[in-house]
Amino acid sequence: MNTISKNGSVQNTVSTLAKQFRANIQTYAIIVAMIFIWILFSIATGGLYLSSQNISNLIRQITVTAFLSVGMVLIIVTGNIDLSVGKVAGFVSVIVAQLQANIWYKIFPEQDLLAAILSVIVGLAVGTLIGALQGYVVSYLAVPSFIVTLGAQWAFNGGILIVTQGKTIPANQPYFSWIGQGYLKPTAGWIVAAGVIALLFYTMFNSRQKKRRYGFELSPLYLDILKTVLYSVLIVIYVAVVNSFNGVQIPVLLLAIAAVVMSYVSNNTRFGRYAYAIGGNREAARLSGVNIKKNVFTIFVIMGLLCGVSGVVLASYIGYGTVAAGGGYELDAIASCILGGTSTLGGEGTVFGAMIGSLIMASITNGLQILNVPASWQYVVKGAVLIMAVYMDVYFKKNR
Amino acid sequence: MNDDNAANSNSAVADDIILDFRHVTKQFPGVTALSDVSLQIRRGEIHGICGENGAGKSTLMKILSGVYPWGTYEGQIFFEGQELKLESRSIRQAIEAGIAIVYQELTLVPGMTVGENVFLGKEPLEAGAINWDKLYADTQQLLTKYKLDIHPQALVKNLGVGKMQMTEIAKALSENARILILDEPTSALAEAEIEKLMEILRTLKEHGVTCIYISHKLNEFFTITDTITVLRDGRVITTQPTRDLSVEKLVSYMVGREMTERFPESHRQPGEVILEVEDLHAVDPEESTREVLKGVNFNLRKGEVLGIAGLMGSGRTELAMTIFGEYGKITRGAVKLEGRTLDIKSSREAMMQGLSLVPEDRKRHGLVLIQSILRNISLPNLDLFASWFRIDDNAELKASRTFAQSLAIKAPNLEVQCNTLSGGNQQKVVISKWLMSKPKVLIMDDPTRGIDVGAKYEIYKLVNELAAQGIAIIMISSDLEEVLGMSDRVMVMHAGRSAGTLDIAEATQERIMTLATGIA
């Protein structure tokens, strides 16, 4: 009897693992691809690639466009597209820079903290408003999102020129710079890490308890613990690495918050579920009582808010508002989503995947930069990787 | 293709018979769609084929157009004395052989002119460029020859349905079609257009074109055809000259089969009236001049199953969608639930009022196929488990599991994607998702279409259980036996109207057919 039950439980574990693996095969494949890329570059650069300074830089490099990918996932999931995000973020960045450089000090001089806070609020508000406007035209006036956002891309390119008058505007004032360039002190970094790890364990046990109350079968305890420990270890490694350089960067922290919140929203709220249903089968969603217009509108509003965040971080990070701000970011954001497994047909895609996608794109660019590959060839490689990745996805889907 | 098989057919008949089916059998897993069909079409005649939905008409046409290629069916088909051996999906090959099909759904490019459509894929060329003058001149010549009254340079999207159909016919004739198959050609046409079509068919006949005419409207057969073949359950019941037949005979051939033990027993005791539909008129929301419902009247009691019968295009589905607030714009009349007049503008409002709809096309309207069973069942019911910021996924799973189990959905767990399920199981998922909201009225639009007999029986049992719980059920069906076996009363629709409501005791297949075909 004993042996049989032992066997049974072992088999159960193995099959649970196998099932989870099959369900997330796409995510695992892309993580494996990323690790492969890291190893490759690490060898090519003689270890320089995996130095704590480079890792720290690499992750910060992705933040500005990664904010955009976080929102773009849901846009693409509902079967839409947003080509304006780069220029909207750029527009927000130059408005914020203009406020920082030329407006606030006239109204309340010597109030750097207040100025920075107001800049952030205005930046987020402008982004959200633009998102709402575009969302309204797309969902209530039924103009295809491709057209609306293409038009908006041109319009805000013009907006950037109008605001800057073709000049570069400094945005490197104290407090404001901290948003894009600041670090958490090493101790603060460890405290945050400890908090997150505690939360992970609490969530895990809490969810098990709830499942038990409902009488559902639980996956083996050690498996859940193993998973949580693995995440914890990754967090610890990350904090240790960046602390040995300068500490946890503020924009990375902000990005992590945005990604976790949006990931939660997309999986655990009606709003998120409806988005996937709309992308999966618009007619079925409509007949199931989903308010498609409202849902798509809200997604564009959120996209606008994230463009605001991205714009503020952009201005603060580079310390300037420039005419070129945000150029081409929309394509990076879209490519990150696609690399991360978001289906161009809609209905499929995760925020987590898009983050990994962003990281892959940045990892390649960064590695090529260290190897002194000219910018022209970096573009060629990036393009080839994108196409190859999607081809592999198509190939595996066909042969599954 | 042009020489060998001639010896096969005896030559005296070969001159007369243009198309000859010999013992054609087509099987699908679990279903025999055509069973030993032998059928001969004579040169120059208009040959009507009639039968209920699912009798095998469309399977026959799909074989002729190469959708089911040679080798996937048993038996032989001889065309002009030679065996027809179509390759997979090669409609082109069928056309080149001289067989042209005018489908129910027109297959024209709306943004092109009549001429461009007629010569699509075979445009006359001059030095590599399209010779437009020749194209339009040839089109005009063709149109004049067959007395088709359309302008060659008119844009197809600006034409009415009748003229689009003429374009389609012209396109078929431009290929030198020797046999023209018309599949439900009048289902979308108005009276005047139908008469025009009949004239065209007579002209075609004068020019020696053979026609196969498929329709649900029996009186048309007597206007136009020379011979009629009746199909039922994939078999040829009879082939007779039209003059020897009458509508009554035709109907009895179409439905004349014995009832078997296909339906679970039930003892229903309908309660008070819950839903009343009074003189309901509605128009297509996209095209407000097209009336889709032209006066529908019925009522429905608690715990009752009201069958709605009617042929395709009779407005059954439009009625269901209109009551559910998702399709027609109501122009006259009212829908009353428990005595209150409803003003429903979306499916969400309908659900809140206690209505549920199991839609006709489960793949297009019922399911998000790329999602799991769980996600599909819970989709319309998330309000039950969710606050604004969180879905209680445990409660979601528990409720969904309860329904999945009570409906016996066959799958290892609820994470299975719906596109891997069988038709019957998919339909059970759709029904589950609409039962969770505890509806007062459940509308089921052809709930057993395309699913196997066993699954059908389970769905019938479920319908009985639900009725016993006091849910009022509207069951729309193409299958007359099902309507008779399951309903307490039957409402028959014809051309957007309720043609009559029959008590189950007085309902027979013949009476339903008579009402549905608009003969009465």
Boltz contact constraints between the chains, C-beta under 6 A:
constraints:
  - contact:
      token1: [A, 210]
      token2: [B, 394]
      max_distance: 6.0
  - contact:
      token1: [A, 214]
      token2: [B, 394]
      max_distance: 6.0
  - contact:
      token1: [A, 214]
      token2: [B, 398]
      max_distance: 6.0
  - contact:
      token1: [A, 268]
      token2: [B, 390]
      max_distance: 6.0
  - contact:
      token1: [A, 268]
      token2: [B, 391]
      max_distance: 6.0
  - contact:
      token1: [A, 270]
      token2: [B, 382]
      max_distance: 6.0
  - contact:
      token1: [A, 270]
      token2: [B, 386]
      max_distance: 6.0
  - contact:
      token1: [A, 277]
      token2: [B, 368]
      max_distance: 6.0
  - contact:
      token1: [A, 277]
      token2: [B, 379]
      max_distance: 6.0
  - contact:
      token1: [A, 280]
      token2: [B, 368]
      max_distance: 6.0
  - contact:
      token1: [A, 280]
      token2: [B, 370]
      max_distance: 6.0
  - contact:
      token1: [A, 280]
      token2: [B, 371]
      max_distance: 6.0
  - contact:
      token1: [A, 281]
      token2: [B, 368]
      max_distance: 6.0
  - contact:
      token1: [A, 283]
      token2: [B, 364]
      max_distance: 6.0
  - contact:
      token1: [A, 283]
      token2: [B, 365]
      max_distance: 6.0
  - contact:
      token1: [A, 284]
      token2: [B, 365]
      max_distance: 6.0
  - contact:
      token1: [A, 284]
      token2: [B, 367]
      max_distance: 6.0
  - contact:
      token1: [A, 284]
      token2: [B, 368]
      max_distance: 6.0
  - contact:
      token1: [A, 287]
      token2: [B, 347]
      max_distance: 6.0
  - contact:
      token1: [A, 287]
      token2: [B, 359]
      max_distance: 6.0
  - contact:
      token1: [A, 287]
      token2: [B, 365]
      max_distance: 6.0
  - contact:
      token1: [A, 288]
      token2: [B, 379]
      max_distance: 6.0
  - contact:
      token1: [A, 288]
      token2: [B, 380]
      max_distance: 6.0
  - contact:
      token1: [A, 289]
      token2: [B, 347]
      max_distance: 6.0
  - contact:
      token1: [A, 289]
      token2: [B, 348]
      max_distance: 6.0
  - contact:
      token1: [A, 289]
      token2: [B, 351]
      max_distance: 6.0
  - contact:
      token1: [A, 289]
      token2: [B, 380]
      max_distance: 6.0
  - contact:
      token1: [A, 347]
      token2: [B, 370]
      max_distance: 6.0
